[in-house]
């Protein structure tokens, strides 16, 4: 069990290091960095590389934002097989809808409870 925790820490940490390098070296904004990591996850998922990474690293690969891109692609591909082009659009949101809904709800609650600086 200890190797599983070790590799989850290493892979998750490497994904975070990539994001930090994007901030510090390439001077990308948080939005650009997050979008780029989602696209990288989607590309890796489309080529079938991200699923073996999840099998190997567990939470180290499923917790970072790159996993969201992988989920979008997986949902689109699964539904495209069943429903064609319409399935591409509906499949992306079917699998990720709980995460998107939670972000909207908790963002709204946060906006009600706290005053923004500015």
PDB file as gemmi writes it, atoms N, CA and C in Angstrom:
CRYST1    1.000    1.000    1.000  90.00  90.00  90.00 P 1                      
ATOM      1  N   UNK A   1       0.822  -1.186   0.000  1.00  0.00           N  
ATOM      2  CA  UNK A   1       0.000   0.000   0.000  1.00  0.00           C  
ATOM      3  C   UNK A   1       0.877   1.265   0.000  1.00  0.00           C  
ATOM      4  N   UNK A   2       2.018   1.217   0.629  1.00  0.00           N  
ATOM      5  CA  UNK A   2       2.915   2.371   0.669  1.00  0.00           C  
ATOM      6  C   UNK A   2       3.379   2.805  -0.716  1.00  0.00           C  
ATOM      7  N   UNK A   3       3.718   1.878  -1.627  1.00  0.00           N  
ATOM      8  CA  UNK A   3       4.093   2.324  -2.986  1.00  0.00           C  
ATOM      9  C   UNK A   3       2.956   3.066  -3.704  1.00  0.00           C  
ATOM     10  N   UNK A   4       1.712   2.673  -3.449  1.00  0.00           N  
ATOM     11  CA  UNK A   4       0.581   3.344  -4.076  1.00  0.00           C  
ATOM     12  C   UNK A   4       0.527   4.811  -3.630  1.00  0.00           C  
ATOM     13  N   UNK A   5       0.721   5.064  -2.328  1.00  0.00           N  
ATOM     14  CA  UNK A   5       0.729   6.435  -1.826  1.00  0.00           C  
ATOM     15  C   UNK A   5       1.913   7.218  -2.380  1.00  0.00           C  
ATOM     16  N   UNK A   6       3.057   6.554  -2.466  1.00  0.00           N  
ATOM     17  CA  UNK A   6       4.261   7.203  -2.977  1.00  0.00           C  
ATOM     18  C   UNK A   6       4.050   7.675  -4.410  1.00  0.00           C  
ATOM     19  N   UNK A   7       3.565   6.786  -5.280  1.00  0.00           N  
ATOM     20  CA  UNK A   7       3.391   7.154  -6.679  1.00  0.00           C  
ATOM     21  C   UNK A   7       2.272   8.171  -6.873  1.00  0.00           C  
ATOM     22  N   UNK A   8       1.239   8.102  -6.060  1.00  0.00           N  
ATOM     23  CA  UNK A   8       0.192   9.127  -6.134  1.00  0.00           C  
ATOM     24  C   UNK A   8       0.777  10.495  -5.788  1.00  0.00           C  
ATOM     25  N   UNK A   9       1.628  10.543  -4.761  1.00  0.00           N  
ATOM     26  CA  UNK A   9       2.275  11.787  -4.366  1.00  0.00           C  
ATOM     27  C   UNK A   9       3.208  12.296  -5.469  1.00  0.00           C  
ATOM     28  N   UNK A  10       3.994  11.410  -6.043  1.00  0.00           N  
ATOM     29  CA  UNK A  10       4.964  11.812  -7.066  1.00  0.00           C  
ATOM     30  C   UNK A  10       4.250  12.312  -8.326  1.00  0.00           C  
ATOM     31  N   UNK A  11       3.287  11.561  -8.830  1.00  0.00           N  
ATOM     32  CA  UNK A  11       2.602  11.960 -10.072  1.00  0.00           C  
ATOM     33  C   UNK A  11       1.773  13.220  -9.853  1.00  0.00           C  
ATOM     34  N   UNK A  12       1.036  13.284  -8.762  1.00  0.00           N  
ATOM     35  CA  UNK A  12       0.274  14.498  -8.454  1.00  0.00           C  
ATOM     36  C   UNK A  12       1.191  15.697  -8.279  1.00  0.00           C  
ATOM     37  N   UNK A  13       2.326  15.480  -7.628  1.00  0.00           N  
ATOM     38  CA  UNK A  13       3.296  16.550  -7.453  1.00  0.00           C  
ATOM     39  C   UNK A  13       3.892  17.022  -8.765  1.00  0.00           C  
ATOM     40  N   UNK A  14       4.166  16.087  -9.666  1.00  0.00           N  
ATOM     41  CA  UNK A  14       4.708  16.473 -10.977  1.00  0.00           C  
ATOM     42  C   UNK A  14       3.709  17.306 -11.778  1.00  0.00           C  
ATOM     43  N   UNK A  15       2.436  16.955 -11.680  1.00  0.00           N  
ATOM     44  CA  UNK A  15       1.415  17.750 -12.371  1.00  0.00           C  
ATOM     45  C   UNK A  15       1.377  19.159 -11.783  1.00  0.00           C  
ATOM     46  N   UNK A  16       1.497  19.257 -10.469  1.00  0.00           N  
ATOM     47  CA  UNK A  16       1.531  20.574  -9.830  1.00  0.00           C  
ATOM     48  C   UNK A  16       2.787  21.348 -10.195  1.00  0.00           C  
ATOM     49  N   UNK A  17       3.912  20.664 -10.314  1.00  0.00           N  
ATOM     50  CA  UNK A  17       5.157  21.319 -10.723  1.00  0.00           C  
ATOM     51  C   UNK A  17       5.011  21.883 -12.136  1.00  0.00           C  
ATOM     52  N   UNK A  18       4.380  21.137 -13.016  1.00  0.00           N  
ATOM     53  CA  UNK A  18       4.150  21.630 -14.376  1.00  0.00           C  
ATOM     54  C   UNK A  18       3.317  22.912 -14.334  1.00  0.00           C  
ATOM     55  N   UNK A  19       2.268  22.912 -13.517  1.00  0.00           N  
ATOM     56  CA  UNK A  19       1.452  24.116 -13.368  1.00  0.00           C  
ATOM     57  C   UNK A  19       2.246  25.285 -12.795  1.00  0.00           C  
ATOM     58  N   UNK A  20       3.096  25.029 -11.815  1.00  0.00           N  
ATOM     59  CA  UNK A  20       3.905  26.088 -11.218  1.00  0.00           C  
ATOM     60  C   UNK A  20       4.919  26.645 -12.206  1.00  0.00           C  
ATOM     61  N   UNK A  21       5.492  25.766 -13.025  1.00  0.00           N  
ATOM     62  CA  UNK A  21       6.422  26.226 -14.069  1.00  0.00           C  
ATOM     63  C   UNK A  21       5.694  27.119 -15.070  1.00  0.00           C  
ATOM     64  N   UNK A  22       4.462  26.769 -15.378  1.00  0.00           N  
ATOM     65  CA  UNK A  22       3.682  27.594 -16.294  1.00  0.00           C  
ATOM     66  C   UNK A  22       3.456  28.988 -15.710  1.00  0.00           C  
ATOM     67  N   UNK A  23       3.232  29.071 -14.392  1.00  0.00           N  
ATOM     68  CA  UNK A  23       3.099  30.368 -13.722  1.00  0.00           C  
ATOM     69  C   UNK A  23       4.404  31.146 -13.746  1.00  0.00           C  
ATOM     70  N   UNK A  24       5.472  30.513 -13.242  1.00  0.00           N  
ATOM     71  CA  UNK A  24       6.724  31.219 -12.977  1.00  0.00           C  
ATOM     72  C   UNK A  24       7.561  31.468 -14.226  1.00  0.00           C  
ATOM     73  N   UNK A  25       7.718  30.471 -15.066  1.00  0.00           N  
ATOM     74  CA  UNK A  25       8.606  30.599 -16.221  1.00  0.00           C  
ATOM     75  C   UNK A  25       7.891  31.246 -17.406  1.00  0.00           C  
ATOM     76  N   UNK A  26       6.706  30.743 -17.719  1.00  0.00           N  
ATOM     77  CA  UNK A  26       5.994  31.237 -18.888  1.00  0.00           C  
ATOM     78  C   UNK A  26       5.084  32.422 -18.576  1.00  0.00           C  
ATOM     79  N   UNK A  27       4.965  32.779 -17.293  1.00  0.00           N  
ATOM     80  CA  UNK A  27       4.179  33.937 -16.843  1.00  0.00           C  
ATOM     81  C   UNK A  27       2.725  33.871 -17.302  1.00  0.00           C  
ATOM     82  N   UNK A  28       2.156  32.653 -17.282  1.00  0.00           N  
ATOM     83  CA  UNK A  28       0.753  32.502 -17.646  1.00  0.00           C  
ATOM     84  C   UNK A  28      -0.140  32.868 -16.466  1.00  0.00           C  
ATOM     85  N   UNK A  29      -1.327  33.352 -16.771  1.00  0.00           N  
ATOM     86  CA  UNK A  29      -2.291  33.666 -15.723  1.00  0.00           C  
ATOM     87  C   UNK A  29      -2.889  32.367 -15.186  1.00  0.00           C  
ATOM     88  N   UNK A  30      -3.536  32.418 -14.014  1.00  0.00           N  
ATOM     89  CA  UNK A  30      -4.177  31.204 -13.507  1.00  0.00           C  
ATOM     90  C   UNK A  30      -5.195  30.613 -14.483  1.00  0.00           C  
ATOM     91  N   UNK A  31      -5.948  31.454 -15.157  1.00  0.00           N  
ATOM     92  CA  UNK A  31      -6.931  30.958 -16.127  1.00  0.00           C  
ATOM     93  C   UNK A  31      -6.282  30.254 -17.305  1.00  0.00           C  
ATOM     94  N   UNK A  32      -5.203  30.833 -17.811  1.00  0.00           N  
ATOM     95  CA  UNK A  32      -4.490  30.202 -18.921  1.00  0.00           C  
ATOM     96  C   UNK A  32      -3.860  28.878 -18.481  1.00  0.00           C  
ATOM     97  N   UNK A  33      -3.298  28.874 -17.283  1.00  0.00           N  
ATOM     98  CA  UNK A  33      -2.669  27.651 -16.773  1.00  0.00           C  
ATOM     99  C   UNK A  33      -3.699  26.547 -16.593  1.00  0.00           C  
ATOM    100  N   UNK A  34      -4.821  26.886 -15.982  1.00  0.00           N  
ATOM    101  CA  UNK A  34      -5.864  25.889 -15.751  1.00  0.00           C  
ATOM    102  C   UNK A  34      -6.408  25.362 -17.079  1.00  0.00           C  
ATOM    103  N   UNK A  35      -6.665  26.248 -18.010  1.00  0.00           N  
ATOM    104  CA  UNK A  35      -7.184  25.823 -19.316  1.00  0.00           C  
ATOM    105  C   UNK A  35      -6.190  24.931 -20.044  1.00  0.00           C  
ATOM    106  N   UNK A  36      -4.917  25.291 -19.967  1.00  0.00           N  
ATOM    107  CA  UNK A  36      -3.884  24.493 -20.629  1.00  0.00           C  
ATOM    108  C   UNK A  36      -3.797  23.100 -20.016  1.00  0.00           C  
ATOM    109  N   UNK A  37      -3.869  23.011 -18.700  1.00  0.00           N  
ATOM    110  CA  UNK A  37      -3.810  21.702 -18.048  1.00  0.00           C  
ATOM    111  C   UNK A  37      -5.035  20.846 -18.381  1.00  0.00           C  
ATOM    112  N   UNK A  38      -6.205  21.467 -18.499  1.00  0.00           N  
ATOM    113  CA  UNK A  38      -7.404  20.720 -18.904  1.00  0.00           C  
ATOM    114  C   UNK A  38      -7.230  20.194 -20.325  1.00  0.00           C  
ATOM    115  N   UNK A  39      -6.699  21.018 -21.213  1.00  0.00           N  
ATOM    116  CA  UNK A  39      -6.488  20.592 -22.599  1.00  0.00           C  
ATOM    117  C   UNK A  39      -5.448  19.472 -22.667  1.00  0.00           C  
ATOM    118  N   UNK A  40      -4.378  19.586 -21.876  1.00  0.00           N  
ATOM    119  CA  UNK A  40      -3.373  18.520 -21.839  1.00  0.00           C  
ATOM    120  C   UNK A  40      -4.006  17.212 -21.376  1.00  0.00           C  
ATOM    121  N   UNK A  41      -4.835  17.281 -20.337  1.00  0.00           N  
ATOM    122  CA  UNK A  41      -5.533  16.079 -19.865  1.00  0.00           C  
ATOM    123  C   UNK A  41      -6.457  15.505 -20.924  1.00  0.00           C  
ATOM    124  N   UNK A  42      -7.123  16.387 -21.666  1.00  0.00           N  
ATOM    125  CA  UNK A  42      -8.025  15.928 -22.724  1.00  0.00           C  
ATOM    126  C   UNK A  42      -7.245  15.258 -23.853  1.00  0.00           C  
ATOM    127  N   UNK A  43      -6.118  15.839 -24.224  1.00  0.00           N  
ATOM    128  CA  UNK A  43      -5.305  15.254 -25.292  1.00  0.00           C  
ATOM    129  C   UNK A  43      -4.763  13.898 -24.859  1.00  0.00           C  
ATOM    130  N   UNK A  44      -4.230  13.826 -23.648  1.00  0.00           N  
ATOM    131  CA  UNK A  44      -3.714  12.546 -23.148  1.00  0.00           C  
ATOM    132  C   UNK A  44      -4.829  11.506 -23.050  1.00  0.00           C  
ATOM    133  N   UNK A  45      -6.018  11.932 -22.645  1.00  0.00           N  
ATOM    134  CA  UNK A  45      -7.159  11.016 -22.583  1.00  0.00           C  
ATOM    135  C   UNK A  45      -7.584  10.553 -23.953  1.00  0.00           C  
ATOM    136  N   UNK A  46      -7.551  11.458 -24.928  1.00  0.00           N  
ATOM    137  CA  UNK A  46      -7.915  11.104 -26.295  1.00  0.00           C  
ATOM    138  C   UNK A  46      -6.974  10.088 -26.916  1.00  0.00           C  
ATOM    139  N   UNK A  47      -5.707  10.157 -26.544  1.00  0.00           N  
ATOM    140  CA  UNK A  47      -4.727   9.198 -27.048  1.00  0.00           C  
ATOM    141  C   UNK A  47      -4.634   7.942 -26.189  1.00  0.00           C  
ATOM    142  N   UNK A  48      -5.440   7.870 -25.141  1.00  0.00           N  
ATOM    143  CA  UNK A  48      -5.452   6.678 -24.291  1.00  0.00           C  
ATOM    144  C   UNK A  48      -4.292   6.575 -23.321  1.00  0.00           C  
ATOM    145  N   UNK A  49      -3.628   7.685 -23.052  1.00  0.00           N  
ATOM    146  CA  UNK A  49      -2.474   7.680 -22.154  1.00  0.00           C  
ATOM    147  C   UNK A  49      -2.875   7.966 -20.709  1.00  0.00           C  
ATOM    148  N   UNK A  50      -3.954   8.712 -20.520  1.00  0.00           N  
ATOM    149  CA  UNK A  50      -4.298   9.148 -19.156  1.00  0.00           C  
ATOM    150  C   UNK A  50      -4.876   8.021 -18.301  1.00  0.00           C  
ATOM    151  N   UNK A  51      -5.647   7.119 -18.884  1.00  0.00           N  
ATOM    152  CA  UNK A  51      -6.225   6.012 -18.110  1.00  0.00           C  
ATOM    153  C   UNK A  51      -5.158   5.114 -17.482  1.00  0.00           C  
ATOM    154  N   UNK A  52      -4.105   4.721 -18.231  1.00  0.00           N  
ATOM    155  CA  UNK A  52      -3.035   3.962 -17.570  1.00  0.00           C  
ATOM    156  C   UNK A  52      -2.343   4.760 -16.458  1.00  0.00           C  
ATOM    157  N   UNK A  53      -2.250   6.081 -16.629  1.00  0.00           N  
ATOM    158  CA  UNK A  53      -1.682   6.917 -15.578  1.00  0.00           C  
ATOM    159  C   UNK A  53      -2.562   6.898 -14.329  1.00  0.00           C  
ATOM    160  N   UNK A  54      -3.869   6.901 -14.513  1.00  0.00           N  
ATOM    161  CA  UNK A  54      -4.797   6.803 -13.380  1.00  0.00           C  
ATOM    162  C   UNK A  54      -4.657   5.443 -12.707  1.00  0.00           C  
ATOM    163  N   UNK A  55      -4.548   4.395 -13.498  1.00  0.00           N  
ATOM    164  CA  UNK A  55      -4.376   3.054 -12.926  1.00  0.00           C  
ATOM    165  C   UNK A  55      -3.088   2.962 -12.113  1.00  0.00           C  
ATOM    166  N   UNK A  56      -2.049   3.652 -12.555  1.00  0.00           N  
ATOM    167  CA  UNK A  56      -0.751   3.603 -11.887  1.00  0.00           C  
ATOM    168  C   UNK A  56      -0.706   4.511 -10.656  1.00  0.00           C  
ATOM    169  N   UNK A  57      -1.190   5.750 -10.798  1.00  0.00           N  
ATOM    170  CA  UNK A  57      -1.018   6.749  -9.741  1.00  0.00           C  
ATOM    171  C   UNK A  57      -2.256   6.988  -8.899  1.00  0.00           C  
ATOM    172  N   UNK A  58      -3.393   6.460  -9.271  1.00  0.00           N  
ATOM    173  CA  UNK A  58      -4.607   6.636  -8.477  1.00  0.00           C  
ATOM    174  C   UNK A  58      -4.982   8.092  -8.314  1.00  0.00           C  
ATOM    175  N   UNK A  59      -5.128   8.523  -7.064  1.00  0.00           N  
ATOM    176  CA  UNK A  59      -5.552   9.890  -6.766  1.00  0.00           C  
ATOM    177  C   UNK A  59      -4.554  10.928  -7.253  1.00  0.00           C  
ATOM    178  N   UNK A  60      -3.303  10.552  -7.428  1.00  0.00           N  
ATOM    179  CA  UNK A  60      -2.312  11.480  -7.947  1.00  0.00           C  
ATOM    180  C   UNK A  60      -2.630  11.935  -9.355  1.00  0.00           C  
ATOM    181  N   UNK A  61      -3.413  11.150 -10.080  1.00  0.00           N  
ATOM    182  CA  UNK A  61      -3.807  11.512 -11.440  1.00  0.00           C  
ATOM    183  C   UNK A  61      -5.277  11.910 -11.539  1.00  0.00           C  
ATOM    184  N   UNK A  62      -6.104  11.504 -10.570  1.00  0.00           N  
ATOM    185  CA  UNK A  62      -7.528  11.837 -10.667  1.00  0.00           C  
ATOM    186  C   UNK A  62      -7.890  13.146  -9.978  1.00  0.00           C  
ATOM    187  N   UNK A  63      -7.105  13.598  -9.031  1.00  0.00           N  
ATOM    188  CA  UNK A  63      -7.427  14.829  -8.313  1.00  0.00           C  
ATOM    189  C   UNK A  63      -7.056  16.094  -9.093  1.00  0.00           C  
ATOM    190  N   UNK A  64      -5.897  16.175  -9.759  1.00  0.00           N  
ATOM    191  CA  UNK A  64      -5.550  17.418 -10.470  1.00  0.00           C  
ATOM    192  C   UNK A  64      -6.521  17.739 -11.599  1.00  0.00           C  
ATOM    193  N   UNK A  65      -6.473  18.976 -12.054  1.00  0.00           N  
ATOM    194  CA  UNK A  65      -7.393  19.485 -13.071  1.00  0.00           C  
ATOM    195  C   UNK A  65      -7.235  18.768 -14.406  1.00  0.00           C  
ATOM    196  N   UNK A  66      -6.111  18.136 -14.640  1.00  0.00           N  
ATOM    197  CA  UNK A  66      -5.922  17.401 -15.885  1.00  0.00           C  
ATOM    198  C   UNK A  66      -6.929  16.266 -16.019  1.00  0.00           C  
ATOM    199  N   UNK A  67      -7.362  15.730 -14.903  1.00  0.00           N  
ATOM    200  CA  UNK A  67      -8.348  14.655 -14.923  1.00  0.00           C  
ATOM    201  C   UNK A  67      -9.702  15.133 -15.447  1.00  0.00           C  
ATOM    202  N   UNK A  68     -10.002  16.416 -15.249  1.00  0.00           N  
ATOM    203  CA  UNK A  68     -11.255  16.964 -15.771  1.00  0.00           C  
ATOM    204  C   UNK A  68     -11.272  16.905 -17.297  1.00  0.00           C  
ATOM    205  N   UNK A  69     -10.159  17.257 -17.911  1.00  0.00           N  
ATOM    206  CA  UNK A  69     -10.069  17.169 -19.372  1.00  0.00           C  
ATOM    207  C   UNK A  69     -10.211  15.737 -19.847  1.00  0.00           C  
ATOM    208  N   UNK A  70      -9.591  14.817 -19.119  1.00  0.00           N  
ATOM    209  CA  UNK A  70      -9.718  13.399 -19.447  1.00  0.00           C  
ATOM    210  C   UNK A  70     -11.171  12.946 -19.330  1.00  0.00           C  
ATOM    211  N   UNK A  71     -11.866  13.388 -18.307  1.00  0.00           N  
ATOM    212  CA  UNK A  71     -13.271  13.012 -18.127  1.00  0.00           C  
ATOM    213  C   UNK A  71     -14.147  13.553 -19.248  1.00  0.00           C  
ATOM    214  N   UNK A  72     -13.865  14.780 -19.675  1.00  0.00           N  
ATOM    215  CA  UNK A  72     -14.633  15.348 -20.788  1.00  0.00           C  
ATOM    216  C   UNK A  72     -14.497  14.499 -22.049  1.00  0.00           C  
ATOM    217  N   UNK A  73     -13.275  14.116 -22.358  1.00  0.00           N  
ATOM    218  CA  UNK A  73     -13.031  13.317 -23.564  1.00  0.00           C  
ATOM    219  C   UNK A  73     -13.649  11.932 -23.434  1.00  0.00           C  
ATOM    220  N   UNK A  74     -13.482  11.291 -22.276  1.00  0.00           N  
ATOM    221  CA  UNK A  74     -14.063   9.957 -22.078  1.00  0.00           C  
ATOM    222  C   UNK A  74     -15.577   9.974 -22.229  1.00  0.00           C  
ATOM    223  N   UNK A  75     -16.216  10.971 -21.635  1.00  0.00           N  
ATOM    224  CA  UNK A  75     -17.672  11.081 -21.757  1.00  0.00           C  
ATOM    225  C   UNK A  75     -18.106  11.304 -23.186  1.00  0.00           C  
ATOM    226  N   UNK A  76     -17.384  12.168 -23.892  1.00  0.00           N  
ATOM    227  CA  UNK A  76     -17.720  12.443 -25.292  1.00  0.00           C  
ATOM    228  C   UNK A  76     -17.552  11.198 -26.153  1.00  0.00           C  
ATOM    229  N   UNK A  77     -16.463  10.461 -25.942  1.00  0.00           N  
ATOM    230  CA  UNK A  77     -16.226   9.260 -26.750  1.00  0.00           C  
ATOM    231  C   UNK A  77     -17.244   8.161 -26.465  1.00  0.00           C  
ATOM    232  N   UNK A  78     -17.598   7.980 -25.195  1.00  0.00           N  
ATOM    233  CA  UNK A  78     -18.577   6.944 -24.846  1.00  0.00           C  
ATOM    234  C   UNK A  78     -19.936   7.232 -25.459  1.00  0.00           C  
ATOM    235  N   UNK A  79     -20.383   8.472 -25.340  1.00  0.00           N  
ATOM    236  CA  UNK A  79     -21.701   8.818 -25.881  1.00  0.00           C  
ATOM    237  C   UNK A  79     -21.692   8.920 -27.405  1.00  0.00           C  
ATOM    238  N   UNK A  80     -20.555   9.261 -27.991  1.00  0.00           N  
ATOM    239  CA  UNK A  80     -20.476   9.317 -29.453  1.00  0.00           C  
ATOM    240  C   UNK A  80     -20.670   7.934 -30.057  1.00  0.00           C  
ATOM    241  N   UNK A  81     -20.187   6.907 -29.377  1.00  0.00           N  
ATOM    242  CA  UNK A  81     -20.394   5.547 -29.863  1.00  0.00           C  
ATOM    243  C   UNK A  81     -21.867   5.170 -29.872  1.00  0.00           C  
ATOM    244  N   UNK A  82     -22.613   5.691 -28.902  1.00  0.00           N  
ATOM    245  CA  UNK A  82     -24.026   5.321 -28.787  1.00  0.00           C  
ATOM    246  C   UNK A  82     -24.960   6.241 -29.563  1.00  0.00           C  
ATOM    247  N   UNK A  83     -24.670   7.559 -29.548  1.00  0.00           N  
ATOM    248  CA  UNK A  83     -25.632   8.515 -30.092  1.00  0.00           C  
ATOM    249  C   UNK A  83     -25.079   9.395 -31.210  1.00  0.00           C  
ATOM    250  N   UNK A  84     -23.887   9.137 -31.662  1.00  0.00           N  
ATOM    251  CA  UNK A  84     -23.318   9.923 -32.749  1.00  0.00           C  
ATOM    252  C   UNK A  84     -22.869  11.304 -32.300  1.00  0.00           C  
ATOM    253  N   UNK A  85     -23.015  12.278 -33.207  1.00  0.00           N  
ATOM    254  CA  UNK A  85     -22.524  13.631 -32.973  1.00  0.00           C  
ATOM    255  C   UNK A  85     -23.193  14.297 -31.775  1.00  0.00           C  
ATOM    256  N   UNK A  86     -24.480  14.074 -31.592  1.00  0.00           N  
ATOM    257  CA  UNK A  86     -25.178  14.658 -30.441  1.00  0.00           C  
ATOM    258  C   UNK A  86     -24.605  14.105 -29.141  1.00  0.00           C  
ATOM    259  N   UNK A  87     -24.202  12.861 -29.156  1.00  0.00           N  
ATOM    260  CA  UNK A  87     -23.622  12.243 -27.976  1.00  0.00           C  
ATOM    261  C   UNK A  87     -22.314  12.881 -27.553  1.00  0.00           C  
ATOM    262  N   UNK A  88     -21.581  13.447 -28.501  1.00  0.00           N  
ATOM    263  CA  UNK A  88     -20.331  14.127 -28.155  1.00  0.00           C  
ATOM    264  C   UNK A  88     -20.628  15.289 -27.217  1.00  0.00           C  
ATOM    265  N   UNK A  89     -21.630  16.061 -27.525  1.00  0.00           N  
ATOM    266  CA  UNK A  89     -21.970  17.216 -26.692  1.00  0.00           C  
ATOM    267  C   UNK A  89     -22.587  16.812 -25.361  1.00  0.00           C  
ATOM    268  N   UNK A  90     -23.505  15.869 -25.400  1.00  0.00           N  
ATOM    269  CA  UNK A  90     -24.165  15.482 -24.155  1.00  0.00           C  
ATOM    270  C   UNK A  90     -23.264  14.634 -23.262  1.00  0.00           C  
ATOM    271  N   UNK A  91     -22.398  13.842 -23.859  1.00  0.00           N  
ATOM    272  CA  UNK A  91     -21.535  12.960 -23.081  1.00  0.00           C  
ATOM    273  C   UNK A  91     -20.530  13.696 -22.228  1.00  0.00           C  
ATOM    274  N   UNK A  92     -20.005  14.813 -22.755  1.00  0.00           N  
ATOM    275  CA  UNK A  92     -19.031  15.587 -21.985  1.00  0.00           C  
ATOM    276  C   UNK A  92     -19.633  16.054 -20.667  1.00  0.00           C  
ATOM    277  N   UNK A  93     -20.861  16.504 -20.728  1.00  0.00           N  
ATOM    278  CA  UNK A  93     -21.472  17.094 -19.542  1.00  0.00           C  
ATOM    279  C   UNK A  93     -22.167  16.065 -18.661  1.00  0.00           C  
ATOM    280  N   UNK A  94     -22.477  14.915 -19.218  1.00  0.00           N  
ATOM    281  CA  UNK A  94     -23.114  13.869 -18.414  1.00  0.00           C  
ATOM    282  C   UNK A  94     -22.155  13.356 -17.344  1.00  0.00           C  
ATOM    283  N   UNK A  95     -20.926  13.130 -17.712  1.00  0.00           N  
ATOM    284  CA  UNK A  95     -19.953  12.590 -16.769  1.00  0.00           C  
ATOM    285  C   UNK A  95     -19.449  13.667 -15.810  1.00  0.00           C  
ATOM    286  N   UNK A  96     -19.301  14.891 -16.281  1.00  0.00           N  
ATOM    287  CA  UNK A  96     -18.716  15.944 -15.450  1.00  0.00           C  
ATOM    288  C   UNK A  96     -19.753  16.848 -14.790  1.00  0.00           C  
ATOM    289  N   UNK A  97     -21.020  16.557 -14.958  1.00  0.00           N  
ATOM    290  CA  UNK A  97     -22.058  17.466 -14.471  1.00  0.00           C  
ATOM    291  C   UNK A  97     -22.040  17.645 -12.950  1.00  0.00           C  
ATOM    292  N   UNK A  98     -21.722  16.619 -12.200  1.00  0.00           N  
ATOM    293  CA  UNK A  98     -21.716  16.783 -10.742  1.00  0.00           C  
ATOM    294  C   UNK A  98     -20.617  17.743 -10.305  1.00  0.00           C  
ATOM    295  N   UNK A  99     -19.444  17.653 -10.915  1.00  0.00           N  
ATOM    296  CA  UNK A  99     -18.364  18.577 -10.575  1.00  0.00           C  
ATOM    297  C   UNK A  99     -18.671  19.998 -10.987  1.00  0.00           C  
ATOM    298  N   UNK A 100     -19.251  20.157 -12.172  1.00  0.00           N  
ATOM    299  CA  UNK A 100     -19.620  21.493 -12.635  1.00  0.00           C  
ATOM    300  C   UNK A 100     -20.708  22.086 -11.751  1.00  0.00           C  
ATOM    301  N   UNK A 101     -21.710  21.278 -11.410  1.00  0.00           N  
ATOM    302  CA  UNK A 101     -22.792  21.753 -10.546  1.00  0.00           C  
ATOM    303  C   UNK A 101     -22.279  22.147  -9.170  1.00  0.00           C  
ATOM    304  N   UNK A 102     -21.394  21.339  -8.610  1.00  0.00           N  
ATOM    305  CA  UNK A 102     -20.830  21.667  -7.296  1.00  0.00           C  
ATOM    306  C   UNK A 102     -20.053  22.976  -7.355  1.00  0.00           C  
ATOM    307  N   UNK A 103     -19.295  23.205  -8.414  1.00  0.00           N  
ATOM    308  CA  UNK A 103     -18.534  24.452  -8.541  1.00  0.00           C  
ATOM    309  C   UNK A 103     -19.463  25.660  -8.610  1.00  0.00           C  
ATOM    310  N   UNK A 104     -20.551  25.534  -9.349  1.00  0.00           N  
ATOM    311  CA  UNK A 104     -21.496  26.642  -9.463  1.00  0.00           C  
ATOM    312  C   UNK A 104     -22.177  26.908  -8.126  1.00  0.00           C  
ATOM    313  N   UNK A 105     -22.669  25.859  -7.477  1.00  0.00           N  
ATOM    314  CA  UNK A 105     -23.385  26.021  -6.205  1.00  0.00           C  
ATOM    315  C   UNK A 105     -22.474  26.583  -5.123  1.00  0.00           C  
ATOM    316  N   UNK A 106     -21.288  26.002  -4.951  1.00  0.00           N  
ATOM    317  CA  UNK A 106     -20.392  26.478  -3.904  1.00  0.00           C  
ATOM    318  C   UNK A 106     -19.823  27.859  -4.227  1.00  0.00           C  
ATOM    319  N   UNK A 107     -19.638  28.169  -5.499  1.00  0.00           N  
ATOM    320  CA  UNK A 107     -19.222  29.516  -5.882  1.00  0.00           C  
ATOM    321  C   UNK A 107     -20.291  30.539  -5.547  1.00  0.00           C  
ATOM    322  N   UNK A 108     -21.545  30.185  -5.773  1.00  0.00           N  
ATOM    323  CA  UNK A 108     -22.653  31.078  -5.439  1.00  0.00           C  
ATOM    324  C   UNK A 108     -22.755  31.281  -3.933  1.00  0.00           C  
ATOM    325  N   UNK A 109     -22.639  30.194  -3.178  1.00  0.00           N  
ATOM    326  CA  UNK A 109     -22.685  30.290  -1.713  1.00  0.00           C  
ATOM    327  C   UNK A 109     -21.527  31.147  -1.199  1.00  0.00           C  
ATOM    328  N   UNK A 110     -20.332  30.927  -1.765  1.00  0.00           N  
ATOM    329  CA  UNK A 110     -19.182  31.739  -1.370  1.00  0.00           C  
ATOM    330  C   UNK A 110     -19.396  33.214  -1.665  1.00  0.00           C  
ATOM    331  N   UNK A 111     -20.024  33.523  -2.794  1.00  0.00           N  
ATOM    332  CA  UNK A 111     -20.283  34.916  -3.152  1.00  0.00           C  
ATOM    333  C   UNK A 111     -21.301  35.540  -2.205  1.00  0.00           C  
ATOM    334  N   UNK A 112     -22.245  34.753  -1.716  1.00  0.00           N  
ATOM    335  CA  UNK A 112     -23.221  35.278  -0.768  1.00  0.00           C  
ATOM    336  C   UNK A 112     -22.619  35.503   0.621  1.00  0.00           C  
ATOM    337  N   UNK A 113     -21.739  34.641   1.030  1.00  0.00           N  
ATOM    338  CA  UNK A 113     -21.210  34.690   2.396  1.00  0.00           C  
ATOM    339  C   UNK A 113     -20.040  35.648   2.572  1.00  0.00           C  
ATOM    340  N   UNK A 114     -19.261  35.877   1.558  1.00  0.00           N  
ATOM    341  CA  UNK A 114     -18.043  36.661   1.698  1.00  0.00           C  
ATOM    342  C   UNK A 114     -18.062  37.868   0.765  1.00  0.00           C  
ATOM    343  N   UNK A 115     -17.449  38.949   1.239  1.00  0.00           N  
ATOM    344  CA  UNK A 115     -17.366  40.156   0.420  1.00  0.00           C  
ATOM    345  C   UNK A 115     -16.054  40.128  -0.353  1.00  0.00           C  
ATOM    346  N   UNK A 116     -16.129  40.388  -1.660  1.00  0.00           N  
ATOM    347  CA  UNK A 116     -14.892  40.393  -2.446  1.00  0.00           C  
ATOM    348  C   UNK A 116     -14.036  41.615  -2.136  1.00  0.00           C  
ATOM    349  N   UNK A 117     -12.744  41.449  -2.282  1.00  0.00           N  
ATOM    350  CA  UNK A 117     -11.827  42.581  -2.121  1.00  0.00           C  
ATOM    351  C   UNK A 117     -11.808  43.358  -3.417  1.00  0.00           C  
ATOM    352  N   UNK A 118     -11.760  44.623  -3.329  1.00  0.00           N  
ATOM    353  CA  UNK A 118     -11.630  45.364  -4.565  1.00  0.00           C  
ATOM    354  C   UNK A 118     -12.349  46.614  -4.533  1.00  0.00           C  
TER     355      UNK A 118                                                      
END                                                                             
